Amino acid sequence: MNKGQTRTNGRSKEDALYLLDKIAYARTDEKFEAAMDDMRSFSPRLFDWLICHGDVDRWAKSRFPYKRWDNITSNIAESFNAWMVNERKHTVPQLIYEHRDKVARKLHASYLAMTKWKNCVGPNIESKVLDIVDGSDHMYAENYGGGRVKVTTSCGDHRVDLRLHQCSCRSWQMTGIPCSHACAAIKIVHDNVYDYVDNCYKKSSQEKIYARSMIPVVTTDMPHPNDYYRMENVSEQVFLLPPITSRPPGRPKVNRDESQFQNKRIYQYGRCHKPGHIRRNYRNPNPS
């Protein structure tokens, strides 16, 4: 193994993950193909694995056939665990009781916050739109008619279709918020940028979402969940115990899944310089 091969094989896990992120977050087909070419040059074996087992259409932005709002991960389970971090250690009846009340309070608080919006969109979306509008100040837009506008930037030209809410950079289609090229096009036709924001962000849609509230559940002859922690009722409660299991002798085995990006250290014997050879099992003391 020469020094050049050592440097090539010694690339870090972070480099592979960076290239994988480029493939996943590429919005256009051109950037996706360029990122795939970089991965092929970096590791042909990893590239072949992505083609055969990667299911690119399910996680790459440019290949996903449906609208995904510019998101790749949902993390629903992680979000729920973080939200219920204090309640999840309680008993099942108490967990259900507290979760129901917490959802009701959350819906009502979101409704009250929505009624205080001063614009047709919420403050978070409004802040994003204003930042994008500021970023379009140095772009030149030329109206082609029919809602089609050519936007010239320092990196090239982009095509914007205001009727279809589309831009050649595909950011508008994925987020539902006009990109900087679209904002430059909206300025040239003297329209309101908020009219081109997706309806799901607008106050009218939020009013429909929070129009109805949760209905309190009526309980009869049902002990309060907090009664499980009262000492005087402990003798009357029925507790579920864990199953009876026997621990096998010896130290338990730990199975660790090895990452495909994990770097392995290859040991070499100093006399023959071949990988995998050590002094104890070396059988050729005089190599030719």
C-alpha positions in Angstrom: 0.0 0.0 0.0 1.6 3.3 -1.1 1.1 6.7 0.4 -1.3 7.8 -2.3 -3.7 4.9 -1.5 -3.4 5.7 2.2 -4.6 9.3 1.7 -7.4 8.2 -0.6 -8.7 5.5 1.8 -8.2 7.8 4.8 -11.0 10.2 3.9 -13.2 10.9 7.0 -16.8 10.1 7.7 -17.6 13.8 7.7 -16.6 14.0 4.0 -19.0 11.2 3.1 -21.8 12.7 5.1 -21.2 16.1 3.5 -21.5 14.6 0.0 -24.6 12.7 1.1 -26.2 16.0 2.3 -25.4 17.6 -1.0 -27.3 14.8 -2.8 -30.3 15.0 -0.4 -30.7 18.8 -0.3 -30.1 19.5 -4.0 -33.3 21.2 -5.3 -32.6 21.0 -9.1 -31.7 18.1 -11.3 -28.4 19.7 -12.3 -27.2 20.1 -8.7 -28.4 16.5 -8.0 -26.4 15.1 -10.8 -23.3 17.1 -9.9 -23.6 15.9 -6.3 -23.9 12.3 -7.5 -20.8 12.7 -9.7 -18.9 14.0 -6.6 -20.0 10.9 -4.7 -18.9 8.6 -7.5 -15.4 10.2 -7.5 -15.2 10.0 -3.7 -16.2 6.4 -3.3 -17.5 4.2 -6.2 -18.5 1.6 -3.8 -20.7 3.9 -1.8 -22.1 5.4 -5.0 -23.1 1.9 -6.2 -24.8 1.2 -2.8 -26.8 4.4 -3.1 -28.0 3.5 -6.6 -29.0 -0.1 -5.6 -30.3 0.3 -2.1 -30.6 4.1 -1.5 -34.3 4.6 -2.6 -33.3 8.1 -3.7 -36.8 9.0 -4.7 -37.9 8.8 -1.0 -35.4 11.2 0.5 -33.7 13.4 -2.2 -35.5 16.7 -2.6 -35.1 16.9 -6.4 -36.4 13.3 -6.9 -39.3 13.3 -4.4 -42.5 13.3 -6.6 -44.7 15.2 -4.1 -44.5 18.5 -2.2 -42.5 18.1 1.0 -42.3 21.8 2.2 -38.5 21.8 2.0 -38.2 19.2 4.8 -36.4 15.8 4.7 -36.9 14.5 8.3 -40.1 14.6 10.3 -38.7 13.5 13.7 -42.3 13.0 15.0 -41.2 10.6 17.7 -38.4 12.8 18.9 -40.6 15.9 19.0 -43.3 14.0 21.0 -40.7 12.7 23.5 -39.4 16.2 24.0 -42.9 17.6 24.5 -43.9 14.9 27.0 -40.5 14.6 28.8 -42.0 15.2 32.2 -45.3 13.2 31.7 -43.9 10.1 30.0 -42.6 8.7 33.2 -46.0 8.6 34.8 -48.5 5.8 34.8 -50.5 5.1 31.7 -53.8 6.6 33.0 -52.1 9.7 34.2 -50.1 10.0 30.9 -53.3 9.9 28.9 -55.0 12.4 31.2 -52.2 14.9 31.1 -51.6 14.5 27.4 -55.3 15.3 26.7 -55.2 18.4 28.8 -51.8 19.5 27.3 -53.2 19.2 23.7 -56.3 21.2 24.6 -54.2 24.0 26.2 -51.8 24.0 23.2 -54.7 24.3 20.7 -56.3 27.1 22.6 -53.0 29.0 23.0 -52.3 28.7 19.3 -55.8 30.1 18.5 -55.3 33.1 20.8 -51.9 33.8 19.3 -53.3 33.5 15.7 -56.1 36.1 16.5 -53.3 38.6 17.3 -51.7 38.4 13.9 -51.3 41.9 12.4 -50.8 40.6 8.9 -52.4 37.9 6.7 -49.5 35.6 7.7 -47.9 34.8 11.1 -44.9 36.7 12.4 -42.4 33.9 11.7 -43.4 33.7 8.0 -43.6 37.5 7.8 -40.0 37.7 9.0 -38.9 35.2 6.4 -40.7 37.0 3.6 -39.1 40.3 4.5 -35.6 38.8 4.6 -36.2 37.3 1.1 -37.5 40.5 -0.3 -34.4 42.3 1.0 -32.2 39.7 -0.8 -33.9 40.5 -4.1 -32.9 44.1 -4.2 -29.8 43.5 -6.4 -31.6 41.4 -9.0 -32.7 42.6 -12.4 -36.1 41.4 -13.6 -37.5 41.6 -17.1 -41.3 41.0 -17.7 -41.9 38.6 -20.6 -45.7 38.8 -20.3 -48.3 36.3 -19.2 -46.8 36.1 -15.7 -43.4 34.9 -17.0 -40.4 36.9 -15.8 -36.7 36.5 -16.4 -34.6 37.3 -13.4 -30.9 38.0 -13.8 -28.5 37.5 -10.9 -24.7 37.4 -10.5 -24.9 33.6 -10.9 -27.0 33.4 -14.0 -30.6 33.8 -15.2 -33.7 32.2 -13.6 -37.2 31.7 -15.0 -40.2 32.7 -12.8 -43.8 31.8 -13.6 -46.1 33.9 -11.3 -49.3 32.2 -12.5 -48.0 28.7 -11.6 -46.1 29.9 -8.6 -42.9 28.3 -9.9 -39.2 29.3 -10.2 -36.4 27.5 -11.9 -34.5 27.3 -8.6 -37.4 25.2 -7.2 -37.2 26.9 -3.8 -40.7 28.5 -4.2 -42.3 25.1 -5.1 -40.7 23.3 -2.1 -41.3 25.9 0.6 -44.5 27.6 -0.5 -42.9 31.0 0.1 -41.7 33.1 -2.8 -37.9 32.9 -3.3 -35.7 35.9 -4.0 -36.1 35.5 -7.7 -39.9 35.4 -7.4 -39.8 38.5 -5.2 -37.9 40.4 -7.9 -40.5 39.2 -10.4 -43.4 40.3 -8.2 -41.8 43.8 -7.8 -41.7 44.3 -11.6 -45.4 43.5 -12.0 -46.3 45.6 -8.9 -48.1 42.9 -7.0 -48.3 42.1 -3.3 -45.8 39.5 -2.3 -48.2 38.1 0.4 -50.7 37.1 -2.4 -48.1 34.6 -3.6 -47.5 32.9 -0.2 -49.1 29.4 0.1 -52.5 29.4 1.6 -51.5 27.1 4.4 -49.5 29.9 6.0 -52.3 32.5 5.8 -54.6 33.5 8.6 -57.7 32.3 6.8 -56.4 28.7 6.8 -55.3 28.9 10.4 -58.7 30.0 11.5 -60.2 26.9 9.9 -57.6 24.7 11.7 -58.4 26.2 15.1 -62.1 26.9 14.6 -63.1 23.9 16.8 -61.7 23.1 20.2 -61.4 19.8 22.1 -64.4 18.6 24.0 -63.7 17.8 27.7 -64.2 14.1 28.5 -66.8 13.3 31.2 -65.8 10.6 33.7 -67.9 8.8 36.2 -66.7 6.7 39.1 -63.2 7.0 37.8 -60.3 7.7 40.2 -58.2 10.8 39.5 -54.8 9.8 38.1 -53.0 11.6 40.9 -54.7 9.2 43.4 -52.1 6.6 42.4 -49.5 8.5 44.3 -51.5 8.9 47.5 -50.1 6.6 50.2 -53.5 5.8 51.7 -54.7 4.2 48.5 -51.6 2.2 47.7 -53.0 -1.0 49.3 -56.1 -0.7 47.1 -54.3 -0.3 43.8 -53.3 -3.1 41.4 -49.8 -2.7 40.0 -48.5 -4.5 36.9 -45.1 -6.1 37.7 -42.4 -6.8 35.1 -42.2 -10.4 33.7 -40.0 -12.8 35.6 -36.9 -13.5 33.6 -33.6 -15.1 34.5 -30.3 -13.4 33.6 -28.0 -15.7 31.7 -24.5 -16.2 33.2 -21.5 -14.2 32.0 -21.2 -10.8 30.6 -24.0 -9.8 28.2 -23.0 -9.4 24.6 -23.3 -6.0 22.9 -24.1 -6.0 19.2 -23.1 -2.7 17.6 -24.1 -1.8 14.0 -21.1 -0.7 12.1 -21.6 2.4 10.0 -20.6 2.3 6.4 -18.6 5.5 6.9 -16.6 4.2 9.9 -12.9 4.3 9.4 -11.0 1.0 10.1 -7.4 1.1 11.2 -5.4 -1.5 9.2 -2.4 -2.8 11.0 0.8 -3.7 9.0 3.9 -5.6 9.9 7.0 -3.5 9.7 9.1 -6.1 7.8 6.8 -7.0 5.0 4.5 -3.9 5.0 1.4 -6.1 4.3 -2.0 -5.4 5.9 -3.1 -7.9 8.5 0.3 -9.4 9.2 1.7 -9.2 12.8 4.9 -10.5 14.3 3.3 -13.4 16.1 1.8 -15.1 13.0 4.4 -14.0 10.5 5.9 -17.1 8.8 8.3 -15.6 6.2 11.3 -14.0 8.1 13.3 -13.5 4.9 11.0 -12.1 2.2 12.4 -12.0 -1.3 
